[in-house]
């Protein structure tokens, strides 16, 4: 099953949702600001994306600039920060099987559909 971690208030996230709808595949929408991601889910997403937590941080957010910019945290600490502040997670993230991508631009999803 394909999952899209989505924020309906985000233009880029909405574009990703429209792109996925255009693929004509079944998928599940996870509004992660309403239904928080678990630590296990976040770690799984990071593994599937093959990235570290710092690579999915929205550095333009005020909370990042005020509280976290230029500070050194371990990956585990960043995971906790992201779970406590889900607004900092890039979006949309799309997961299919053993892979996941940050779908900005939405065409990044094509990586999930290649054989």
Order of alpha helices (4+ residues) and beta strands (2+ residues): beta-alpha-beta-alpha-alpha-beta-beta-alpha
